[in-house]
Structures are given as structure tokens and as C-alpha cells.
Amino acid sequence: MAERSTAAVDVADNSGDEPLTAKADQTTSDGVAQNWEQETDSEEAQGSGGTESPGKASPPELHSGHKLARRYRLEECVTRLDGFSSWRAMDEKLRRAVGVHLLPADHPRARSVLAAARSSALLGDPRFVQVLDAVEENDLVYVVHEWLPDATELTALLAAAPLEVHEAYQMVSQVSQAMAAAHREGLAHLKLTPGAVLRTSSGQWRLRGLAVNAALRGISSDTPQRTDTEAIGALLYAALTQRWPYDNDAYGLSGLPKGVGLIAPDQVRAGVHRGLSELAMRALANDGATASRHESPCTTPEELVKAISEMPRIRPPEPTFTAPPEYQRTTYQQGTYGRQSPRPGGTPPVPNPPPPLQSRTGKALKWAVSALLIAALGLGSWQLADALMDQSDKSEDTPTAQTTDDGGKAPKKPASGKPIAITKARDFDPFGDQSEKPADVGKAYDNASGTYWQTDFYKGANFGNLKPGLGLILDLGKVQRVGKVTVTLLGNTSVELRGAGADAPSRPTSFSAYTKAAEGSGTTVELKPGKTLRTRYVLVWLTELPLTEEGTYRGRVADIKVTS
């Protein structure tokens, strides 16, 4: 598609609205367009005629302070390119900042810009930056639009880091829904770049330049829905990886290595959400030639909206709270009471007030309350110790065998007790030469059914005969009795439960240090040790992997629960 090769971009100033410039990689991180006089040699300028040529319409000389319609006072020229200019202005009637695009009435694209602006204004969707006015007056055509001082463009956000998973999910959801609504009304964007996507201070995502940006640059498409869908896929790709999904650098982002083709986001950066990675590939590979992982491509924003709705909902991260500062009790400093210090003008100082005196009744009450508290603590400690000793006696009297010699049934073992928290975990591949998805290990015990840790892919169920297995080491924080480990997997997988010795001073790094305690296979495997297992370090060891839809073998651990 023609849009893949262009390096042109809409770049916002630090107010977050839409000035138009020519080259993304020459903008600052806060989105302020700079040195526009030297940017007209970009690919966009080459494609649309570059700098103004003889015979082309030139905009009239305008300057800061010039008023349009006795209302809009121009304040700062943000961009000047290819016969049009963009300004930050002040609406003196409503006392608010606005953005203005200006071009001569005889400009070859003046009519299409007016038509695009008026069509966009009729949409009235709050997810788009609104067109406020579109006028032809005094040999000028100007388009007035909202100015959002509290918004930040995606270009500036990605200059710092990739988006957090929930933030990327919200961005692609809201952008897809907005573009689906626009296409239902016959409107396309065709210039949907990181500079056209804004995040407001309330967390809402808004799009600017609907139809107008493309009209200003003379961009058109025979497949507008596919063009906008691919652009949304590129936005999601950039949000997940902080890379541009083509082999050219653009919008302040590095492109992919030349000659390697389109690589899935979760292969570019560790820890990328698999569902969002597949969604980006379905939107980018929308010609059906290279659909991601056998998923059908998305060719319209409406199909993207449907694909997002079928994904497991991605929840926002848990909020973090800062502990309040400790209470500082005000005390009298030693030696200050009763001192006389000179004051200006000879005024006698006011002595500090003495601390209040406690009455005899108050002292007696305090001692009585203290005695009651001590007695209560003593009684509670005695009852707790008695209960613990009683429980210990019962556990010693309970036989561990399930059957007796004469065939009678002995009492069963106590039922699994309370959950044991997993303080941390790491992947364990003692027979391989590298870690396997270490950034995703936390997904194996995060109590979320839609996330998982997975191995690399292999060409055989037994790890392609390369090694006997691999797994996850769970740190329980201290030595504890492990009664059961329940492992939820995607696909029928064989798994073993192994434990390090209770006397292990630290996490063992050799496979021989972990003793096998139980084994099983399936998608939900309950691993119960045959004898008492006391350990701090538990090894969940995968020995046989399931076949995936891609024709390879890969283990996926969705959840692990440990109980006493």
C-alpha cells in the first residue's frame, strides 16, 4: 500500500493538538514541530510537490495577531508546508484556544479540504477532535478545529516507553470503535499516524484530522477501510514494541531490520501480550497473504472491533497506594520550659505552657486498664498454645497409610489445607542453553485465566529429543508442607512435581537437587505427593508437550496453585 512507504506525519505541539509537519524523525519528544523550513525535503513533500513551485498558489502573508472573521486571532504558526499553514489561534468570542488550517482559495486542494471538513463536522462524534468552522473568505480557505491543551499525542508517549498492556488495549479498542463509526458514515481518515492519536488527561483516546489531514495532502485510497485498518494495526504494533512495523524509521521510532519481513510483536519484545500481538498481526497482514498464526485477517475497523470483543478482557493494573507518613507527636524540648529569652523592643517573653498534670484517678484508671490487657493477652496465649498442642497430638495419631494389612481402611489423610502463596518464580532449563519466556513467568500464577507462561516451540512432543524437559521453580518464601499442587495447562501436557530438600540454603540450580514427588497429565493436573513433602522450592517440570494449531509442540501454563 502506498501509505507504507511514506515517512510523513502529523506532529503535535506540547498542547496536544494537531499541527502538521513533514517528518516525524525531526520532532522533539514532546511533539513540538521545529525548523519547518528545512523539513520540506521529506518523502511527503516529495510526494505532494515538495516546496512551492512556480505557478502554484501561495498563501497570503499572515502573521501573529492577524484576525480571521474578526474572531480568530492567529498566535503561532506551527507548520508551513506545500501551500498551506497551520496555526494555534485564539477564539476571542469564546475565549478559548483553537487550531486553524489556512490555504489560498485557489489552491488545487481547497475545495476538497472544505468538503472534508464539513463532512467531518457533521459526524459530531466526541471521539474525534471536532471541526468547529470551515469557511472561504477573502481569497482564503480556513478550517477551525478544537485545541486540546490537556492531551498528549501517542508519538510523545512512545518516546518514553511502550504502553502498558491495559493502556494499549484501551487505545486500540477506542480507536477501532471510533473508525468503525466513521466508516459507517462514509468517512475515512487515511492519515492515521501516532501524531493523530491523542490521550486526554482523563484517559480517553481521541483522533484528529478525520478526512481533513488526507485532503490537505491530497491522499486518497481505493480501499479506505483496509488502509485505516492497517494503520490501526501499525499503531498497536508501535504501542506494544516501541518499534515501527516496517523497515523504515518513522515518527521517532526505529523500524524493523531490513529484509526480515513482518515479525510478530511478541517476537520483537519480551512480555508482549499474546492476544494483542495476534490482533496487530491480523490488522497488518490484512491482505490475507500472511495472516498471523492461522487467524483470519481483519480488513475493516468493524472486524477489528469484533475481534477485540472476542478477546478475554484485559483488566487494569492494581492501583498502588503510598503509605501515609508516620504520625509525629509534638513534644516539649528539654530545657525550653521556663526559659526567658529576650524579644525585640524589650517585650517580656511569654513562657511555654507546662504539660497537663495527671490526676490520681487518671493514674489508677491507666494501671487498671494495663492490668486487664496483660491478663487478656496471657489467657489468649495459653488458649492458643493449648490448641496448637492438641492439633499436633491429633496429627501424630493419624496414620499415613491408606489401607491396613488385614484389608481394612485406615483413616484418610487430612484434606488439603490453606493456599500457600508463591512469592516469586523463575523458568528452569538446566538442559538447555537459554531461558524460555522469563518475562512471562508471573502469568503462570497471577490468578488470571486469560494469561499464561509458555515454552518455545519444538518439533516433537518430547522437546524434539533435545532435552528431557523444562519447567518453573516456585519460591514459597519459607520451608512449608506441600499437600497439593494444581496446574492448569493449555493442551494435554505431562507434568511432574519435584521438590528441593528442606535443608537447601538457597534455590538449587541443578536438576538432581529436586526429588520427584508426583506426576500426571491432562489440562488440569492435581499433583499430590505420595509422602510428606516439606520444601521451600517447588519445581513444576513439563515432560511432554501438546500439539498446537501451528503444527509445533509448545507447553503453556495458565495457572498454578499450591496448598498445604
Secondary structure as UniProt FT lines:
FT   HELIX           2..4
FT   STRAND          9..10
FT   TURN            14..15
FT   STRAND          20..21
FT   HELIX           24..26
FT   TURN            29..30
FT   HELIX           36..38
FT   TURN            40..41
FT   HELIX           43..48
FT   TURN            54..55
FT   TURN            64..65
FT   STRAND          67..68
FT   TURN            69..71
FT   STRAND          72..81
FT   TURN            82..83
FT   STRAND          84..91
FT   TURN            92..95
FT   STRAND          96..104
FT   TURN            105..106
FT   TURN            108..109
FT   HELIX           110..123
FT   TURN            126..127
FT   STRAND          131..137
FT   TURN            138..139
FT   STRAND          140..146
FT   TURN            149..150
FT   STRAND          152..153
FT   HELIX           154..160
FT   HELIX           165..184
FT   TURN            185..186
FT   HELIX           194..196
FT   STRAND          197..199
FT   TURN            201..202
FT   STRAND          205..207
FT   TURN            210..211
FT   HELIX           212..217
FT   HELIX           224..241
FT   STRAND          243..244
FT   TURN            251..252
FT   STRAND          253..255
FT   TURN            258..259
FT   HELIX           265..268
FT   TURN            270..271
FT   HELIX           274..284
FT   TURN            285..287
FT   HELIX           292..294
FT   HELIX           301..309
FT   TURN            334..338
FT   HELIX           344..346
FT   HELIX           360..397
FT   TURN            405..406
FT   STRAND          419..420
FT   STRAND          424..428
FT   TURN            430..431
FT   HELIX           438..445
FT   TURN            449..450
FT   STRAND          453..454
FT   TURN            461..462
FT   HELIX           463..465
FT   STRAND          470..482
FT   STRAND          484..500
FT   TURN            502..503
FT   HELIX           511..513
FT   STRAND          514..527
FT   STRAND          533..544
FT   TURN            549..550
FT   STRAND          556..563
//
